[in-house]
Amino acid sequence: MNSRERFAATVAFQPVDRPLMDYRGEPAVDSALCHRLRAADLDAALDVMAVDLRVIAPTYVGPALATDVAGEERDVWGIVRRPVANPTGTHMEPVNRPWAEMRSVREVEAYPWPRADWYDFSAFPALCDRYRESVVVFGRAGMMDLINGVSFGRGVEQVLLDIASRDDVGLALFRKRFEFMFEFARRGLESAQGRVDILFFGEDLGTQQSLIISPATWREVFKPYMEQMIGLAHQFGAKAMMHSCGSVAALIPEFIELGLDALQAVQPMAAEMTPETLARRFGGRLVFNGTMDTQGTLPFGTVEEVRNEVRSRKKCFASCGGFILGPCHNIQTDTPIENVLALYSEGAKGPS
């Protein structure tokens, strides 16, 4: 099977020669893979690793986003990030909160929100042609991503209070973020002329132990937005794939009812999210993308332990299908490159 045949079989819950494979890594991991594999760029490294999915993105052509401080980055939302070191690397973390003091919907409306026309999608047909033998993905975990996205500019605690109290300002911020993301997604899908296979968006709804909000709150505040993104994907002939960290098993039946095609991340250390549980309860009704443990096995296991986990995942989904092998989150910088390569070399073998 080639990647496209493998994708068609996967989303139809039919047998495959080996799992469809996806890749997500921190930039430093991308660079390390390219160095180890002597690859000119990440695309070339993914070719060597037999990864089936490829992500396309537009070019930013909007206003300059520079800051006055060396090393800082400003995004289109007005959020400034600064490099913060941790024991294994560096991450860009927000250092301002432009929406923290907003007290009225009028202030929300007056804010200089980004526009979809700050992005040039004209290269999408050429990108789809470039990846014509792969599975074309448009989007990322941060597309939609209302809770996280608004928290960056308002603070996590305040956003959770906004949700709990149905604060008008917090709800207006969710709406403004969604309006941009929906139009951004629509323009990308339209520009690709029906050649995007997967529209990828996210909403982190789980903690390690349970949902971060109640099912009733999800239904009232977030379900309508998710339904619109799924409908948009299907309107353009794409499958809808949503990212969520943590334990979201309680909402999976409702995701399926909404028409979600694939759930990405599948964090196996979270409650009720083991691959065996998901395959038993939802196999044949939802595609699961991820499952490889970025909290334990990948960073701290041996090469053979990684290979064993891959074999276990393949065996788990062998009878129900609908499985995309990949990490359950971005592969972090504390992960040995040998373990990353073991994941994909074992995944590229036939069924266990």
C-alpha positions as a Markdown table, in Angstrom:
| # | Residue | x | y | z |
|---|---|---|---|---|
| 1 | Met | 0.0 | 0.0 | 0.0 |
| 2 | Asn | 1.1 | 3.6 | -0.6 |
| 3 | Ser | 0.2 | 6.4 | 1.9 |
| 4 | Arg | -3.0 | 7.4 | 0.2 |
| 5 | Glu | -4.3 | 3.8 | 0.0 |
| 6 | Arg | -3.3 | 3.3 | 3.6 |
| 7 | Phe | -5.3 | 6.5 | 4.6 |
| 8 | Ala | -8.4 | 5.4 | 2.7 |
| 9 | Ala | -8.3 | 2.0 | 4.4 |
| 10 | Thr | -7.6 | 3.5 | 7.8 |
| 11 | Val | -10.6 | 6.0 | 7.8 |
| 12 | Ala | -12.8 | 3.2 | 6.5 |
| 13 | Phe | -11.7 | 0.9 | 9.4 |
| 14 | Gln | -10.3 | -1.7 | 6.9 |
| 15 | Pro | -7.1 | -3.7 | 7.1 |
| 16 | Val | -3.8 | -2.1 | 6.3 |
| 17 | Asp | -0.3 | -3.4 | 5.5 |
| 18 | Arg | 1.1 | -1.4 | 8.4 |
| 19 | Pro | -0.2 | 1.6 | 10.5 |
| 20 | Leu | -0.6 | 5.0 | 8.9 |
| 21 | Met | 2.1 | 7.1 | 10.7 |
| 22 | Asp | 2.2 | 10.7 | 11.9 |
| 23 | Tyr | 5.0 | 12.8 | 13.4 |
| 24 | Arg | 4.9 | 15.7 | 15.9 |
| 25 | Gly | 8.1 | 17.0 | 17.5 |
| 26 | Glu | 9.7 | 20.1 | 19.1 |
| 27 | Pro | 11.9 | 22.1 | 16.7 |
| 28 | Ala | 15.1 | 20.8 | 18.4 |
| 29 | Val | 13.9 | 17.2 | 17.9 |
| 30 | Asp | 13.3 | 18.0 | 14.2 |
| 31 | Ser | 16.8 | 19.4 | 13.9 |
| 32 | Ala | 18.3 | 16.4 | 15.6 |
| 33 | Leu | 16.5 | 14.0 | 13.3 |
| 34 | Cys | 17.7 | 15.8 | 10.2 |
| 35 | His | 21.3 | 15.7 | 11.6 |
| 36 | Arg | 21.1 | 12.0 | 12.4 |
| 37 | Leu | 19.6 | 11.1 | 9.1 |
| 38 | Arg | 21.7 | 13.5 | 7.1 |
| 39 | Ala | 18.5 | 14.9 | 5.7 |
| 40 | Ala | 18.3 | 18.3 | 4.0 |
| 41 | Asp | 15.1 | 19.2 | 5.8 |
| 42 | Leu | 12.3 | 17.7 | 7.9 |
| 43 | Asp | 10.4 | 16.6 | 4.8 |
| 44 | Ala | 13.4 | 14.5 | 3.8 |
| 45 | Ala | 13.7 | 13.1 | 7.3 |
| 46 | Leu | 10.0 | 12.1 | 7.3 |
| 47 | Asp | 10.5 | 10.4 | 4.0 |
| 48 | Val | 13.3 | 8.2 | 5.5 |
| 49 | Met | 11.0 | 7.5 | 8.5 |
| 50 | Ala | 8.1 | 6.4 | 6.2 |
| 51 | Val | 5.8 | 9.0 | 7.8 |
| 52 | Asp | 2.6 | 9.3 | 5.8 |
| 53 | Leu | 1.1 | 12.6 | 6.9 |
| 54 | Arg | 2.3 | 16.1 | 5.7 |
| 55 | Val | 1.2 | 19.4 | 7.0 |
| 56 | Ile | 0.7 | 22.5 | 4.8 |
| 57 | Ala | 0.5 | 26.1 | 6.1 |
| 58 | Pro | 0.0 | 29.5 | 4.5 |
| 59 | Thr | 2.6 | 32.3 | 4.4 |
| 60 | Tyr | 2.2 | 35.2 | 6.8 |
| 61 | Val | 2.0 | 38.5 | 4.9 |
| 62 | Gly | 0.5 | 40.7 | 7.6 |
| 63 | Pro | 1.9 | 43.6 | 9.7 |
| 64 | Ala | 5.3 | 43.2 | 11.2 |
| 65 | Leu | 5.4 | 41.4 | 14.5 |
| 66 | Ala | 8.7 | 42.5 | 15.9 |
| 67 | Thr | 9.2 | 43.5 | 19.5 |
| 68 | Asp | 11.7 | 45.9 | 21.1 |
| 69 | Val | 13.4 | 43.2 | 23.1 |
| 70 | Ala | 16.0 | 40.8 | 21.5 |
| 71 | Gly | 14.8 | 37.2 | 21.6 |
| 72 | Glu | 11.1 | 38.0 | 22.1 |
| 73 | Glu | 8.4 | 37.1 | 19.6 |
| 74 | Arg | 5.0 | 38.8 | 19.1 |
| 75 | Asp | 2.2 | 36.8 | 17.5 |
| 76 | Val | -0.8 | 38.0 | 15.5 |
| 77 | Trp | -2.9 | 38.1 | 18.7 |
| 78 | Gly | -0.5 | 40.6 | 20.4 |
| 79 | Ile | 0.9 | 38.1 | 22.8 |
| 80 | Val | 4.6 | 38.4 | 23.4 |
| 81 | Arg | 6.7 | 35.3 | 24.2 |
| 82 | Arg | 10.2 | 35.1 | 25.6 |
| 83 | Pro | 12.6 | 32.0 | 25.7 |
| 84 | Val | 12.4 | 30.3 | 29.1 |
| 85 | Ala | 15.0 | 27.6 | 29.8 |
| 86 | Asn | 14.1 | 24.2 | 31.4 |
| 87 | Pro | 16.3 | 21.3 | 32.3 |
| 88 | Thr | 16.2 | 19.8 | 28.7 |
| 89 | Gly | 15.7 | 22.8 | 26.5 |
| 90 | Thr | 14.0 | 26.1 | 25.9 |
| 91 | His | 10.3 | 27.0 | 25.3 |
| 92 | Met | 8.8 | 30.3 | 24.2 |
| 93 | Glu | 6.4 | 31.4 | 27.0 |
| 94 | Pro | 3.9 | 34.3 | 27.2 |
| 95 | Val | 5.1 | 37.3 | 29.2 |
| 96 | Asn | 2.1 | 39.7 | 28.7 |
| 97 | Arg | -1.6 | 39.4 | 29.0 |
| 98 | Pro | -3.3 | 41.9 | 26.7 |
| 99 | Trp | -6.8 | 40.7 | 27.6 |
| 100 | Ala | -6.4 | 40.3 | 31.4 |
| 101 | Glu | -7.9 | 43.6 | 32.3 |
| 102 | Met | -10.8 | 43.6 | 29.9 |
| 103 | Arg | -14.1 | 44.3 | 31.7 |
| 104 | Ser | -16.6 | 44.8 | 28.8 |
| 105 | Val | -17.5 | 43.3 | 25.5 |
| 106 | Arg | -16.9 | 46.8 | 24.0 |
| 107 | Glu | -13.2 | 46.4 | 24.9 |
| 108 | Val | -13.2 | 43.0 | 23.3 |
| 109 | Glu | -14.7 | 44.4 | 20.1 |
| 110 | Ala | -12.3 | 47.3 | 20.0 |
| 111 | Tyr | -9.2 | 45.1 | 20.2 |
| 112 | Pro | -7.0 | 44.9 | 17.0 |
| 113 | Trp | -7.9 | 41.3 | 16.1 |
| 114 | Pro | -5.9 | 39.4 | 13.4 |
| 115 | Arg | -7.5 | 38.9 | 10.0 |
| 116 | Ala | -7.4 | 35.9 | 7.7 |
| 117 | Asp | -6.2 | 38.1 | 4.8 |
| 118 | Trp | -2.9 | 38.5 | 6.7 |
| 119 | Tyr | -2.1 | 35.1 | 5.2 |
| 120 | Asp | -1.3 | 34.0 | 1.7 |
| 121 | Phe | -2.9 | 30.7 | 0.7 |
| 122 | Ser | -2.0 | 30.9 | -2.9 |
| 123 | Ala | 0.7 | 28.2 | -2.7 |
| 124 | Phe | -1.7 | 25.6 | -1.4 |
| 125 | Pro | -2.4 | 23.9 | -4.8 |
| 126 | Ala | 1.4 | 23.6 | -5.4 |
| 127 | Leu | 1.9 | 22.2 | -1.9 |
| 128 | Cys | -0.9 | 19.7 | -2.4 |
| 129 | Asp | 0.8 | 18.7 | -5.7 |
| 130 | Arg | 4.2 | 18.4 | -3.9 |
| 131 | Tyr | 2.6 | 16.1 | -1.3 |
| 132 | Arg | 0.3 | 14.2 | -3.7 |
| 133 | Glu | 1.7 | 10.9 | -2.6 |
| 134 | Ser | 1.2 | 11.7 | 1.1 |
| 135 | Val | -1.8 | 12.5 | 3.3 |
| 136 | Val | -2.3 | 16.2 | 3.3 |
| 137 | Val | -3.1 | 17.9 | 6.6 |
| 138 | Phe | -4.1 | 21.5 | 7.1 |
| 139 | Gly | -4.1 | 23.0 | 10.6 |
| 140 | Arg | -2.5 | 22.3 | 13.9 |
| 141 | Ala | -3.4 | 21.6 | 17.5 |
| 142 | Gly | -3.5 | 25.4 | 18.1 |
| 143 | Met | -6.2 | 26.0 | 15.5 |
| 144 | Met | -9.4 | 26.8 | 17.3 |
| 145 | Asp | -7.9 | 25.9 | 20.7 |
| 146 | Leu | -10.2 | 28.3 | 22.5 |
| 147 | Ile | -9.2 | 27.6 | 26.1 |
| 148 | Asn | -5.5 | 27.6 | 25.6 |
| 149 | Gly | -5.5 | 30.4 | 23.0 |
| 150 | Val | -7.5 | 32.8 | 25.2 |
| 151 | Ser | -5.5 | 31.8 | 28.3 |
| 152 | Phe | -2.3 | 33.0 | 26.7 |
| 153 | Gly | -3.7 | 36.5 | 26.6 |
| 154 | Arg | -6.0 | 36.4 | 29.7 |
| 155 | Gly | -4.5 | 33.9 | 32.1 |
| 156 | Val | -5.6 | 30.3 | 32.8 |
| 157 | Glu | -7.3 | 31.1 | 36.2 |
| 158 | Gln | -9.3 | 33.9 | 34.7 |
| 159 | Val | -10.4 | 31.8 | 31.7 |
| 160 | Leu | -11.6 | 29.0 | 33.9 |
| 161 | Leu | -13.5 | 31.6 | 36.0 |
| 162 | Asp | -14.9 | 33.0 | 32.8 |
| 163 | Ile | -16.2 | 29.5 | 31.7 |
| 164 | Ala | -17.6 | 28.8 | 35.1 |
| 165 | Ser | -19.5 | 32.1 | 35.4 |
| 166 | Arg | -20.3 | 32.4 | 31.7 |
| 167 | Asp | -18.6 | 35.8 | 31.8 |
| 168 | Asp | -19.6 | 37.9 | 28.8 |
| 169 | Val | -16.1 | 39.1 | 28.3 |
| 170 | Gly | -14.6 | 35.6 | 28.3 |
| 171 | Leu | -17.3 | 34.3 | 26.0 |
| 172 | Ala | -16.7 | 37.2 | 23.6 |
| 173 | Leu | -13.0 | 36.4 | 23.6 |
| 174 | Phe | -13.8 | 32.8 | 22.7 |
| 175 | Arg | -16.1 | 34.0 | 19.9 |
| 176 | Lys | -13.5 | 36.4 | 18.4 |
| 177 | Arg | -10.8 | 33.7 | 18.4 |
| 178 | Phe | -13.2 | 31.2 | 16.8 |
| 179 | Glu | -14.3 | 33.7 | 14.1 |
| 180 | Phe | -10.7 | 34.2 | 13.0 |
| 181 | Met | -9.9 | 30.4 | 13.1 |
| 182 | Phe | -13.0 | 29.4 | 11.2 |
| 183 | Glu | -12.3 | 31.9 | 8.4 |
| 184 | Phe | -8.6 | 30.9 | 8.3 |
| 185 | Ala | -9.6 | 27.3 | 8.0 |
| 186 | Arg | -12.2 | 28.1 | 5.3 |
| 187 | Arg | -9.8 | 30.0 | 3.2 |
| 188 | Gly | -7.2 | 27.3 | 3.4 |
| 189 | Leu | -9.7 | 24.6 | 2.4 |
| 190 | Glu | -11.0 | 26.6 | -0.4 |
| 191 | Ser | -7.5 | 27.4 | -1.7 |
| 192 | Ala | -6.6 | 23.7 | -1.7 |
| 193 | Gln | -9.5 | 23.0 | -4.1 |
| 194 | Gly | -10.6 | 19.8 | -2.3 |
| 195 | Arg | -7.1 | 18.3 | -1.9 |
| 196 | Val | -6.8 | 18.6 | 1.9 |
| 197 | Asp | -7.3 | 15.1 | 3.4 |
| 198 | Ile | -7.5 | 16.2 | 7.0 |
| 199 | Leu | -8.5 | 19.5 | 8.7 |
| 200 | Phe | -6.7 | 19.5 | 12.0 |
| 201 | Phe | -7.9 | 21.6 | 14.9 |
| 202 | Gly | -7.6 | 21.4 | 18.7 |
| 203 | Glu | -9.3 | 22.0 | 22.0 |
| 204 | Asp | -7.6 | 20.7 | 25.2 |
| 205 | Leu | -10.5 | 19.4 | 27.3 |
| 206 | Gly | -8.8 | 16.9 | 29.6 |
| 207 | Thr | -6.6 | 16.7 | 32.6 |
| 208 | Gln | -4.6 | 13.6 | 33.6 |
| 209 | Gln | -7.6 | 12.3 | 35.6 |
| 210 | Ser | -10.7 | 13.7 | 34.0 |
| 211 | Leu | -12.3 | 16.5 | 32.0 |
| 212 | Ile | -11.3 | 20.0 | 32.8 |
| 213 | Ile | -14.9 | 21.1 | 32.5 |
| 214 | Ser | -18.2 | 19.3 | 32.9 |
| 215 | Pro | -19.9 | 17.7 | 29.9 |
| 216 | Ala | -22.8 | 20.1 | 30.4 |
| 217 | Thr | -20.4 | 23.1 | 30.1 |
| 218 | Trp | -18.7 | 21.6 | 27.1 |
| 219 | Arg | -22.1 | 21.2 | 25.4 |
| 220 | Glu | -23.2 | 24.7 | 26.1 |
| 221 | Val | -19.9 | 26.7 | 25.5 |
| 222 | Phe | -17.7 | 24.6 | 23.1 |
| 223 | Lys | -19.8 | 22.0 | 21.3 |
| 224 | Pro | -21.3 | 24.6 | 18.8 |
| 225 | Tyr | -17.8 | 25.7 | 17.8 |
| 226 | Met | -16.6 | 22.1 | 17.3 |
| 227 | Glu | -19.7 | 21.2 | 15.3 |
| 228 | Gln | -19.0 | 24.1 | 12.9 |
| 229 | Met | -15.3 | 23.1 | 12.4 |
| 230 | Ile | -16.3 | 19.5 | 11.7 |
| 231 | Gly | -19.0 | 20.7 | 9.2 |
| 232 | Leu | -16.5 | 22.9 | 7.5 |
| 233 | Ala | -14.1 | 20.0 | 7.0 |
| 234 | His | -16.8 | 17.8 | 5.5 |
| 235 | Gln | -18.0 | 20.6 | 3.3 |
| 236 | Phe | -14.7 | 20.5 | 1.5 |
| 237 | Gly | -14.4 | 16.7 | 1.5 |
| 238 | Ala | -11.8 | 16.5 | 4.3 |
| 239 | Lys | -11.8 | 14.4 | 7.4 |
| 240 | Ala | -12.0 | 16.3 | 10.7 |
| 241 | Met | -9.3 | 15.5 | 13.3 |
| 242 | Met | -9.3 | 17.1 | 16.7 |
| 243 | His | -6.4 | 17.3 | 19.2 |
| 244 | Ser | -7.0 | 17.1 | 22.9 |
| 245 | Cys | -4.6 | 16.2 | 25.7 |
| 246 | Gly | -5.7 | 14.3 | 28.7 |
| 247 | Ser | -8.7 | 12.2 | 29.6 |
| 248 | Val | -11.6 | 12.9 | 27.3 |
| 249 | Ala | -13.2 | 9.5 | 27.2 |
| 250 | Ala | -16.4 | 10.8 | 28.7 |
| 251 | Leu | -17.0 | 13.0 | 25.6 |
| 252 | Ile | -15.9 | 10.6 | 22.9 |
| 253 | Pro | -19.5 | 9.3 | 22.3 |
| 254 | Glu | -20.6 | 12.9 | 21.7 |
| 255 | Phe | -17.6 | 13.6 | 19.4 |
| 256 | Ile | -18.7 | 10.6 | 17.3 |
| 257 | Glu | -22.3 | 11.9 | 17.2 |
| 258 | Leu | -21.0 | 15.2 | 15.9 |
| 259 | Gly | -19.2 | 13.5 | 13.1 |
| 260 | Leu | -15.6 | 13.8 | 14.3 |
| 261 | Asp | -13.4 | 11.4 | 12.2 |
| 262 | Ala | -10.2 | 11.3 | 14.2 |
| 263 | Leu | -9.0 | 12.1 | 17.7 |
| 264 | Gln | -5.4 | 13.1 | 18.0 |
| 265 | Ala | -3.0 | 12.8 | 20.9 |
| 266 | Val | -4.6 | 9.8 | 22.8 |
| 267 | Gln | -2.5 | 10.2 | 25.9 |
| 268 | Pro | -2.3 | 6.6 | 27.3 |
| 269 | Met | -1.3 | 7.6 | 30.8 |
| 270 | Ala | -4.5 | 9.6 | 31.3 |
| 271 | Ala | -7.5 | 8.0 | 32.9 |
| 272 | Glu | -9.7 | 5.8 | 30.7 |
| 273 | Met | -7.4 | 6.6 | 27.7 |
| 274 | Thr | -5.5 | 3.3 | 27.3 |
| 275 | Pro | -5.5 | 2.1 | 23.7 |
| 276 | Glu | -7.1 | -1.2 | 24.8 |
| 277 | Thr | -10.0 | 0.7 | 26.4 |
| 278 | Leu | -10.5 | 3.0 | 23.4 |
| 279 | Ala | -10.3 | 0.1 | 20.9 |
| 280 | Arg | -12.8 | -1.9 | 22.9 |
| 281 | Arg | -15.3 | 1.0 | 23.5 |
| 282 | Phe | -15.0 | 2.9 | 20.2 |
| 283 | Gly | -13.1 | 0.8 | 17.7 |
| 284 | Gly | -14.6 | 1.0 | 14.2 |
| 285 | Arg | -16.3 | 4.4 | 15.0 |
| 286 | Leu | -13.4 | 6.8 | 15.5 |
| 287 | Val | -9.9 | 6.9 | 14.2 |
| 288 | Phe | -7.2 | 7.3 | 16.9 |
| 289 | Asn | -4.0 | 9.1 | 16.2 |
| 290 | Gly | -1.1 | 8.9 | 18.6 |
| 291 | Thr | -0.9 | 6.6 | 21.7 |
| 292 | Met | 2.9 | 6.4 | 21.9 |
| 293 | Asp | 3.8 | 7.5 | 25.4 |
| 294 | Thr | 5.8 | 10.8 | 25.5 |
| 295 | Gln | 5.6 | 10.9 | 29.3 |
| 296 | Gly | 7.4 | 7.6 | 29.9 |
| 297 | Thr | 8.4 | 5.2 | 27.2 |
| 298 | Leu | 9.7 | 7.5 | 24.6 |
| 299 | Pro | 11.9 | 9.8 | 26.8 |
| 300 | Phe | 12.9 | 7.2 | 29.4 |
| 301 | Gly | 12.5 | 3.7 | 27.9 |
| 302 | Thr | 15.0 | 1.6 | 26.0 |
| 303 | Val | 14.9 | 1.1 | 22.3 |
| 304 | Glu | 13.4 | -2.3 | 22.8 |
| 305 | Glu | 10.7 | -1.0 | 25.1 |
| 306 | Val | 9.8 | 1.5 | 22.4 |
| 307 | Arg | 9.6 | -1.3 | 19.9 |
| 308 | Asn | 7.5 | -3.4 | 22.2 |
| 309 | Glu | 5.0 | -0.5 | 22.7 |
| 310 | Val | 4.7 | -0.1 | 19.0 |
| 311 | Arg | 4.0 | -3.8 | 18.6 |
| 312 | Ser | 1.4 | -3.5 | 21.4 |
| 313 | Arg | -0.4 | -0.6 | 19.7 |
| 314 | Lys | -0.5 | -2.4 | 16.4 |
| 315 | Lys | -1.9 | -5.5 | 18.0 |
| 316 | Cys | -4.5 | -3.5 | 19.9 |
| 317 | Phe | -6.0 | -1.9 | 16.8 |
| 318 | Ala | -5.5 | -4.8 | 14.5 |
| 319 | Ser | -9.1 | -6.1 | 14.7 |
| 320 | Cys | -10.9 | -2.7 | 14.6 |
| 321 | Gly | -8.7 | -0.6 | 12.4 |
| 322 | Gly | -8.8 | 3.2 | 12.4 |
| 323 | Phe | -5.3 | 3.7 | 13.9 |
| 324 | Ile | -2.6 | 6.3 | 13.1 |
| 325 | Leu | 0.6 | 5.6 | 14.9 |
| 326 | Gly | 2.4 | 8.6 | 16.4 |
| 327 | Pro | 3.4 | 10.3 | 19.6 |
| 328 | Cys | 0.7 | 11.3 | 22.1 |
| 329 | His | 2.1 | 14.9 | 22.1 |
| 330 | Asn | 5.0 | 16.7 | 20.5 |
| 331 | Ile | 8.2 | 14.6 | 21.1 |
| 332 | Gln | 10.2 | 16.6 | 23.7 |
| 333 | Thr | 13.9 | 17.4 | 23.7 |
| 334 | Asp | 14.6 | 14.9 | 26.5 |
| 335 | Thr | 13.8 | 12.0 | 24.1 |
| 336 | Pro | 16.7 | 10.0 | 22.7 |
| 337 | Ile | 16.8 | 10.1 | 18.9 |
| 338 | Glu | 17.3 | 6.4 | 18.9 |
| 339 | Asn | 13.9 | 6.0 | 20.5 |
| 340 | Val | 12.3 | 8.2 | 17.9 |
| 341 | Leu | 13.8 | 6.2 | 15.1 |
| 342 | Ala | 12.8 | 3.0 | 16.8 |
| 343 | Leu | 9.2 | 4.1 | 16.9 |
| 344 | Tyr | 9.0 | 4.6 | 13.1 |
| 345 | Ser | 11.2 | 1.7 | 12.0 |
| 346 | Glu | 9.1 | -0.7 | 14.0 |
| 347 | Gly | 5.9 | 1.0 | 12.8 |
| 348 | Ala | 7.0 | 0.6 | 9.2 |
| 349 | Lys | 7.0 | -3.1 | 9.6 |
| 350 | Gly | 4.0 | -5.2 | 8.8 |
| 351 | Pro | 1.2 | -6.1 | 11.3 |
| 352 | Ser | 2.4 | -7.6 | 14.6 |
